[in-house]
């Protein structure tokens, strides 16, 4: 409550200061100008018809805004990533201000940017919603990863780019299907997705972001990564002693952060890793973690298909 009161006080003070200077207040502008109602994970919110100053609090939202040609004024970073998706190019990232990390947004930094729309996720930032909504109209998606397409469409609608967003998704899905069809035997090729985390090794299932992209192409997955006996089919963990369980026709490997990169080097230098059939065949490929794991948007999805075309075609 003290934190909420402080943010509200700061917002009132900011509004008063801007009014005195003859400038506009984003919250007041939303109430006075053209708005649209968006139903989302936290209720219904009136947002500007054409938001100009957008703050994004999760990695999928920065992918979405940049894919739609919108550069957010502020964005949260994803922990070990310590930055924003470089696959869009440095020019598109220029001028974005850091507003904390996805699990702990910096409310003061967000308020100082005078946003007219904030995009976040209930999964990550539910406890901050009231404070964020006191700063600017705030729209939350429910989950991350498994619902990436639904999230894309909702965020696109909140940004006033609904038709353009649907076109982006349709174009991606057609590309994925066409790629699988060109392979001819897509379902027979078993693709393993492995991620080294600090202190852990994960195998990714059909409900993960990259797993969904692989599924859209029609490529097959090893039985171990179907996660048929698990309710949560996003990922599972294996120990270095059980690394043989990640084997497949082709392995795509990522690492999250410097510590994980070092741990990956240790495991991949061992006899168990070197004994994997994909490794012996030269078909274990390192790929970008920010694309395959933290991108979670249509831009990253297309980059995954770029990798598939590079290594499988």
ABEGO torsion letter per residue (X at the ends): XAAAAAAAAAAAAAAAAAAAAGBBBAAAAAAABBBBBBBBAAEBBBBBABBABBBBABAAAAAAAAAAGBBBABBBBBEAAGBBBAAAEAAAABGBBBBEBAABBBAAAAAAAGBABBBBBAAAAAAAAAAAAAABBBBBBABBGAAAAAAAAAAAAAAGAAAAAAAAAAAAAAAAAAAAAAAGAAAABBBBBBBBBBGBBBBBBAABAAAAAAAAAGBBBBAAAAGAABABAABBBBBAAAAAAABBABBBBBBBEAAAAAAAAAAAABAAAAABAAAAAGABBBBBAAAAAAAGBAAAAAAAAAAAAAAAX
